[in-house]
């Protein structure tokens, strides 16, 4: 799901964080099916360049610790740290977007250039742009990307040879970002304010090259209404109160119909997650069940990720 905003809701120890990490792994697996193309620099394809895990309970959450890997950057869920991260993402987007225009021009030049007729002014211009690209790669090493066009590689080799410099055959690519927010229910990031920088970031995520955002919380209603209506999917685990379910149902008009209202919605939830089961063994059996709702592009209710209910 491109540019998704996915919410994971339920009480503690119902599998929210585990499901979020499994979905992260599927996103990564799917991203490898399509390669990034330097000839189409603004098409957000290929591997993720940045994966951020933000949680105030990083040091104590065993599930989070078990799922840590070298490709993921972990950040404590402090509000200022998150706002600083958002600012860094905005700055990266501005830095890269401006430079990609110049990079496209010099790649076009090296595709069909005749270095025997290279004039001094053009050479100086190329050197300056290549310096800017190298500086950007040093600032954002995750964006370094290998050139595969053989004509460009050949001419780059000749160009660097003329300058008596070490050959460099990498350029920069556009960022592709995934962000996981875990256990952030009480954060003031989700306050009701039009000046909320985090909310503006969520709304603008597509333009900032944030391919997906996942948010885990204990309560649906702890997230401000505007966050809820911007979600593209939600995953509902055990422990949500019926009042929360009814309130949330009224924010997702896409799944409402004349024969499917609050009652039908809450009945599906109760049946799938075993919310009212009194028998201990049955409670254990239902512990990790969830209801998955896809809001976009076509509203559907799923049990798990495969059995369609509506």
NUKEVEX-486573 format. One record per residue (C-alpha): residue number from 0; residue in three letters; x, y negated, z. Coordinates in pm, 1 decimal. Example, Ala and Ser with C-alpha at 12.3 -4.5 7.8 and 13.67 -1.06 7.14 Angstrom:
    k    r         u         v         w
    0  ALA    1230.0     450.0     780.0
    1  SER    1367.0     106.0     714.0
***
This chain:
    k    r         u         v         w
    0  UNK       0.0       0.0       0.0
    1  UNK     179.2    -313.0    -123.1
    2  UNK     206.5    -606.2     119.4
    3  UNK       3.0    -422.2     380.8
    4  UNK     -85.4    -548.1     727.9
    5  UNK    -169.1    -236.0     928.5
    6  UNK    -293.9    -228.1    1287.8
    7  UNK    -249.9      71.1    1523.4
    8  UNK    -487.0      54.3    1822.9
    9  UNK    -542.6     279.2    2124.1
   10  UNK    -442.6     337.1    2484.2
   11  UNK     -93.6     440.6    2597.0
   12  UNK      38.1     786.4    2496.9
   13  UNK    -208.8     851.0    2216.1
   14  UNK      48.9     859.8    1934.6
   15  UNK      43.5     502.8    1801.0
   16  UNK     420.7     453.7    1786.4
   17  UNK     481.2     803.4    1645.8
   18  UNK     225.3     744.9    1368.5
   19  UNK     376.7     405.9    1292.1
   20  UNK     724.6     556.3    1249.4
   21  UNK     587.3     839.0    1032.9
   22  UNK     416.9     584.8     809.9
   23  UNK     743.6     387.6     796.9
   24  UNK     922.0     700.6     674.0
   25  UNK     658.4     750.9     403.2
   26  UNK     701.1     391.5     287.1
   27  UNK    1075.9     448.6     262.5
   28  UNK    1029.6     777.2      75.8
   29  UNK     787.5     615.7    -169.4
   30  UNK    1019.5     317.0    -225.4
   31  UNK    1285.4     549.5    -365.9
   32  UNK    1056.9     657.3    -651.1
   33  UNK    1109.4     324.3    -827.4
   34  UNK    1440.9     145.2    -874.3
   35  UNK    1508.5    -223.6    -843.1
   36  UNK    1593.5    -388.8   -1174.9
   37  UNK    1823.2    -691.8   -1194.3
   38  UNK    1658.4    -777.8   -1527.6
   39  UNK    1330.6    -820.0   -1337.7
   40  UNK    1467.0    -991.9   -1027.8
   41  UNK    1134.6   -1095.7    -873.4
   42  UNK     965.7    -753.8    -897.7
   43  UNK     974.3    -613.4    -543.8
   44  UNK    1071.6    -253.1    -620.1
   45  UNK    1321.4      -1.6    -490.1
   46  UNK    1462.7      50.8    -142.6
   47  UNK    1384.8    -165.4     158.4
   48  UNK    1665.7    -407.9     233.8
   49  UNK    1554.2    -497.9     587.2
   50  UNK    1355.0    -296.3     841.7
   51  UNK    1285.4    -468.2    1174.5
   52  UNK    1146.2    -302.5    1487.5
   53  UNK    1021.7    -558.3    1740.5
   54  UNK     915.4    -445.0    2086.7
   55  UNK     950.2    -568.2    2447.8
   56  UNK     986.2    -203.9    2559.0
   57  UNK    1274.3     -94.5    2334.4
   58  UNK    1495.1       8.0    2626.3
   59  UNK    1227.1     223.1    2793.8
   60  UNK    1017.2     360.9    2506.7
   61  UNK    1136.1     717.8    2441.7
   62  UNK     948.5     744.9    2110.9
   63  UNK    1112.2     426.2    1983.2
   64  UNK    1456.4     538.0    2097.8
   65  UNK    1415.5     876.7    1929.9
   66  UNK    1325.7     710.5    1600.1
   67  UNK    1608.6     458.1    1590.4
   68  UNK    1833.4     476.5    1284.7
   69  UNK    2115.6     278.0    1128.8
   70  UNK    1888.4     112.6     872.8
   71  UNK    1657.9     -43.0    1132.0
   72  UNK    1729.0    -361.5    1326.7
   73  UNK    1578.5    -358.4    1677.8
   74  UNK    1474.8    -683.6    1845.1
   75  UNK    1331.9    -742.0    2192.3
   76  UNK     978.5    -876.1    2167.2
   77  UNK    1064.9   -1221.3    2301.4
   78  UNK     854.4   -1489.5    2131.4
   79  UNK    1147.8   -1717.4    2049.1
   80  UNK    1349.0   -1428.7    1905.3
   81  UNK    1058.6   -1341.0    1675.6
   82  UNK    1016.9   -1703.4    1567.1
   83  UNK    1392.2   -1723.4    1499.6
   84  UNK    1366.3   -1406.3    1291.0
   85  UNK    1080.2   -1557.4    1090.1
   86  UNK    1286.7   -1868.9    1028.2
   87  UNK    1580.1   -1654.7     911.6
   88  UNK    1351.9   -1469.5     670.0
   89  UNK    1225.1   -1798.3     531.0
   90  UNK    1581.7   -1924.4     489.8
   91  UNK    1690.8   -1600.8     319.3
   92  UNK    1401.2   -1628.3      76.7
   93  UNK    1497.3   -1989.4     -11.8
   94  UNK    1868.4   -1908.3     -46.8
   95  UNK    1811.2   -1608.2    -269.6
   96  UNK    1531.0   -1745.2    -483.9
   97  UNK    1733.5   -2048.6    -586.6
   98  UNK    2041.3   -1841.1    -668.4
   99  UNK    1857.6   -1570.4    -863.4
  100  UNK    1775.9   -1823.1   -1135.1
  101  UNK    2146.8   -1893.8   -1185.6
  102  UNK    2234.2   -1524.8   -1158.1
  103  UNK    1992.2   -1443.7   -1440.9
  104  UNK    2160.6   -1703.3   -1659.2
  105  UNK    2513.3   -1570.9   -1608.9
  106  UNK    2401.9   -1209.7   -1652.9
  107  UNK    2246.0   -1310.7   -1985.1
  108  UNK    2575.6   -1477.5   -2074.3
  109  UNK    2782.8   -1168.0   -1990.5
  110  UNK    2550.9    -941.6   -2190.0
  111  UNK    2668.5   -1086.4   -2519.4
  112  UNK    2956.0   -1324.7   -2455.1
  113  UNK    3279.8   -1356.7   -2652.8
  114  UNK    3545.6   -1426.1   -2394.0
  115  UNK    3798.6   -1511.6   -2666.1
  116  UNK    3602.4   -1830.1   -2732.2
  117  UNK    3537.1   -1917.5   -2369.4
  118  UNK    3587.4   -2288.8   -2305.9
  119  UNK    3720.0   -2429.7   -1980.2
  120  UNK    3397.9   -2602.5   -1877.1
  121  UNK    3193.2   -2281.9   -1913.6
  122  UNK    3458.9   -2082.6   -1726.8
  123  UNK    3448.2   -2326.0   -1432.5
  124  UNK    3067.3   -2308.9   -1424.2
  125  UNK    3074.5   -1927.3   -1421.4
  126  UNK    3335.0   -1920.1   -1145.9
  127  UNK    3128.5   -2154.6    -927.8
  128  UNK    2812.3   -1947.7    -968.9
  129  UNK    2997.7   -1624.2    -896.3
  130  UNK    3140.2   -1785.8    -583.4
  131  UNK    2788.7   -1876.9    -470.2
  132  UNK    2676.2   -1519.1    -529.5
  133  UNK    2968.6   -1384.5    -326.2
  134  UNK    2890.5   -1624.0     -40.9
  135  UNK    2528.0   -1512.1     -43.1
  136  UNK    2631.5   -1144.4     -37.5
  137  UNK    2851.4   -1213.5     264.4
  138  UNK    2561.2   -1388.6     439.1
  139  UNK    2308.0   -1117.9     345.0
  140  UNK    2507.0    -797.0     282.6
  141  UNK    2185.7    -590.0     255.0
  142  UNK    2108.4    -769.9     -71.6
  143  UNK    2423.7    -661.5    -255.8
  144  UNK    2323.3    -464.9    -564.5
  145  UNK    2534.8    -280.6    -820.7
  146  UNK    2523.5    -395.0   -1183.8
  147  UNK    2433.2    -105.4   -1416.2
  148  UNK    2432.7    -280.0   -1755.6
  149  UNK    2745.5    -153.5   -1929.7
  150  UNK    2790.6    -465.1   -2148.3
  151  UNK    2784.3    -688.7   -1842.9
  152  UNK    3025.5    -462.9   -1654.2
  153  UNK    3266.3    -458.2   -1949.7
  154  UNK    3264.9    -836.9   -1990.5
  155  UNK    3289.8    -894.6   -1617.0
  156  UNK    3598.6    -675.9   -1615.3
  157  UNK    3757.3    -882.8   -1891.3
  158  UNK    3659.6   -1208.4   -1722.6
  159  UNK    3810.9   -1113.3   -1386.8
  160  UNK    4119.2    -983.9   -1567.2
  161  UNK    4166.9   -1325.2   -1730.4
  162  UNK    4151.7   -1483.0   -1385.0
  163  UNK    4383.8   -1221.3   -1235.4
  164  UNK    4119.3   -1140.2    -975.0
  165  UNK    3987.0    -814.8    -834.9
  166  UNK    3687.1    -687.6   -1030.6
  167  UNK    3346.6    -729.4    -862.1
  168  UNK    3048.5    -563.5   -1028.8
  169  UNK    2773.8    -637.8    -776.5
  170  UNK    2512.2    -910.4    -771.1
  171  UNK    2225.0    -985.8    -530.9
  172  UNK    1869.2    -862.6    -532.4
  173  UNK    1548.6    -999.6    -385.2
  174  UNK    1477.2    -891.0     -22.3
  175  UNK    1223.0    -617.7      51.0
  176  UNK    1123.1    -627.1     417.1
  177  UNK     932.1    -402.3     656.6
  178  UNK     838.4    -518.7    1007.1
  179  UNK     711.7    -300.8    1294.6
  180  UNK     565.0    -470.9    1603.7
  181  UNK     513.6    -226.5    1890.8
  182  UNK     344.9    -278.1    2227.3
  183  UNK     291.0    -651.2    2161.9
  184  UNK     -63.0    -679.1    2305.8
  185  UNK      13.3    -950.2    2556.7
  186  UNK     237.0   -1162.8    2335.6
  187  UNK     146.5   -1528.7    2288.9
  188  UNK     238.6   -1480.7    1922.0
  189  UNK    -122.0   -1373.0    1869.5
  190  UNK    -284.6   -1680.4    2022.9
  191  UNK    -570.6   -1863.3    1853.9
  192  UNK    -396.2   -2161.2    1698.0
  193  UNK    -376.3   -2297.5    1344.5
  194  UNK     -22.5   -2406.0    1431.1
  195  UNK      80.6   -2051.7    1516.5
  196  UNK     399.6   -1988.2    1315.5
  197  UNK     355.0   -1613.6    1340.1
  198  UNK       5.8   -1627.0    1191.9
  199  UNK     129.0   -1847.3     905.4
  200  UNK     405.5   -1593.5     849.0
  201  UNK     150.7   -1310.3     830.4
  202  UNK     -60.1   -1498.6     575.4
  203  UNK     246.6   -1590.3     366.2
  204  UNK     419.4   -1249.7     392.7
  205  UNK     384.1   -1171.9      19.9
  206  UNK     573.4   -1488.4     -73.2
  207  UNK     845.2   -1408.6     181.9
  208  UNK     902.3   -1060.8      30.4
  209  UNK     763.1    -882.5     337.3
  210  UNK     627.1    -563.5     183.7
  211  UNK     452.6    -433.0     493.7
  212  UNK     380.9    -531.9     854.4
  213  UNK     263.9    -283.2    1117.3
  214  UNK     131.1    -392.5    1455.8
  215  UNK      65.6    -160.0    1750.4
  216  UNK    -154.3    -279.0    2038.2
  217  UNK    -367.6    -139.8    2320.1
  218  UNK    -671.2    -346.3    2228.0
  219  UNK    -818.9    -457.5    1896.4
  220  UNK    -962.5    -774.7    2045.0
  221  UNK    -625.0    -883.4    2186.1
  222  UNK    -536.0    -976.9    1830.7
  223  UNK    -683.6   -1310.1    1727.4
  224  UNK    -975.7   -1283.9    1483.4
  225  UNK    -775.3   -1427.1    1189.5
  226  UNK    -519.7   -1147.2    1224.0
  227  UNK    -792.7    -885.9    1217.3
  228  UNK    -956.5   -1017.2     899.3
  229  UNK    -618.1   -1024.3     722.2
  230  UNK    -548.6    -656.4     790.0
  231  UNK    -541.6    -421.2     493.2
  232  UNK    -578.8    -107.0     706.4
  233  UNK    -626.7      -2.8    1068.7
  234  UNK    -558.7     320.4    1259.0
  235  UNK    -783.1     376.1    1563.4
  236  UNK    -664.4     607.8    1841.7
  237  UNK    -824.8     718.3    2167.0
  238  UNK    -908.8     476.2    2448.2
  239  UNK   -1079.7     186.9    2269.8
  240  UNK   -1393.9      55.6    2438.7
  241  UNK   -1720.0      64.3    2249.9
  242  UNK   -1759.6    -312.7    2284.9
  243  UNK   -1425.5    -356.3    2107.1
  244  UNK   -1533.7    -119.9    1832.2
  245  UNK   -1857.8    -309.0    1774.4
  246  UNK   -1681.2    -646.1    1770.0
  247  UNK   -1420.9    -520.0    1527.7
  248  UNK   -1679.3    -355.1    1301.9
  249  UNK   -1838.1    -695.1    1249.6
  250  UNK   -1507.8    -831.3    1113.5
  251  UNK   -1475.9    -565.7     841.2
  252  UNK   -1777.9    -635.4     626.1
  253  UNK   -1631.7    -425.9     343.1
  254  UNK   -1739.0     -98.6     509.8
  255  UNK   -2083.9    -217.3     618.8
  256  UNK   -2398.3    -115.0     435.4
  257  UNK   -2772.4     -73.3     493.6
  258  UNK   -2719.9     283.5     617.3
  259  UNK   -2381.6     235.7     784.3
  260  UNK   -2372.3       0.6    1081.7
  261  UNK   -2225.5     -28.4    1431.7
  262  UNK   -2393.0     291.3    1555.0
  263  UNK   -2265.3     508.0    1268.2
  264  UNK   -1918.4     353.8    1295.1
  265  UNK   -1882.2     416.0    1669.2
  266  UNK   -2027.0     768.5    1636.4
  267  UNK   -1759.0     857.8    1379.7
  268  UNK   -1491.1     716.1    1607.9
  269  UNK   -1619.7     906.4    1914.9
  270  UNK   -1649.7    1233.3    1721.2
  271  UNK   -1300.9    1216.2    1570.1
  272  UNK   -1099.0    1105.7    1870.9
  273  UNK   -1300.8    1291.2    2135.9
  274  UNK   -1344.5     974.2    2336.4
  275  UNK   -1627.5    1106.1    2554.2
  276  UNK   -1501.4    1460.0    2597.2
  277  UNK   -1509.1    1546.7    2967.3
  278  UNK   -1339.2    1883.7    2937.7
  279  UNK    -965.1    1847.5    3005.8
  280  UNK    -861.2    2102.1    2742.7
  281  UNK   -1068.4    1923.5    2478.3
  282  UNK    -920.6    1587.9    2581.5
  283  UNK    -572.8    1732.9    2524.1
  284  UNK    -685.9    1875.1    2191.3
  285  UNK    -808.4    1532.0    2075.1
  286  UNK    -520.3    1336.8    2228.3
  287  UNK    -346.2    1243.0    1902.9
  288  UNK    -648.7    1224.3    1672.7
  289  UNK    -714.3     900.0    1491.0
  290  UNK    -950.1     731.0    1247.1
  291  UNK    -781.2     558.1     951.8
  292  UNK    -965.6     274.9     775.0
  293  UNK    -841.2     135.4     444.0
  294  UNK    -977.3    -215.3     392.2
  295  UNK    -804.1    -290.2      62.7
  296  UNK    -832.2    -232.1    -222.7
  297  UNK   -1135.7      -3.6    -165.7
  298  UNK   -1286.8      32.9     182.6
  299  UNK   -1280.2     392.9     301.8
  300  UNK   -1282.2     579.3     630.5
  301  UNK   -1043.6     871.7     672.7
  302  UNK    -984.0    1132.2     939.1
  303  UNK    -606.7    1140.6     960.5
  304  UNK    -464.1    1037.5     623.9
  305  UNK    -646.0    1286.4     400.9
  306  UNK   -1008.5    1371.4     486.3
  307  UNK   -1233.0    1100.3     346.8
  308  UNK   -1550.0    1027.8     545.7
  309  UNK   -1704.8     739.9     348.9
***
